[in-house]
């Protein structure tokens, strides 16, 4: 029983280039998304309503526990 060896050469430059392009696209998309702002229909930035919303939800919870 002799050992047979086969060499296979594969060109994968297209795959490597595609991965590089994909990484660049993701970087651009990430930069763009980090600059986005979510606003309410009133024009108020969503993050600015966190404290008032938290307070209102807390008050509703108190009322519910009291049966109001």
N, C-alpha and C positions, 0 to 999 in steps of 0.2 A: 504494500500500500504506500504509494508515494504522495507526498504533500504537494498539492497544486496551489499556487498563489496567483491571485488575480488582482491587478491594480486597476482601480476605477478613478478617473479624474472627472470631477464635476465642476462646471463653471457656475458660480453663484453670485456673480457680480450684480446681476439684476435684482436679486433678493436683498443683498446688502444695501444697494442704492435705494430700494423701496423702503427698507426699514429706516434708513437715514432721513428720507423725505417724510415718512410718517412721524418720526420723532420731532422734526421741525414743525410739522403741522400741529402736533399736540402742544408744542411750546407756544406757538402763536395763539392757539385757541385758549390756552391757559392764561396768557397775558391779557387777552381780550376779556375773558370772563372775570378776571380779578378786578377789572375796571367797571364792571356792570353794577347797576343799582336797581333794586326792586322797589317800586313806588306804588302806593295805593292810588285808587282812582281820584283821590283828592289831591294827589301830588306829594303827599307826605311820604318820606323815606321809611320803609318798613321797620328798620331797626330803631327808629325814634319812638315807636309806639309800644316798645317792650315794657317799660315800667308802668305806663297807664293801663295796659292790657293785663299785666300781672296783678296790679292792684284791683282791677275790676273783677278778675276771675277769683281772686282771694275773697273779695266781699261776697260774691255769689256763693262761694263755698260756705262761708259763715252763715249766710241766710238759709242755705239748704239744710245745714246741720241744726239750725234753730226751727226749721219747719216754716220758714217765712216764704 
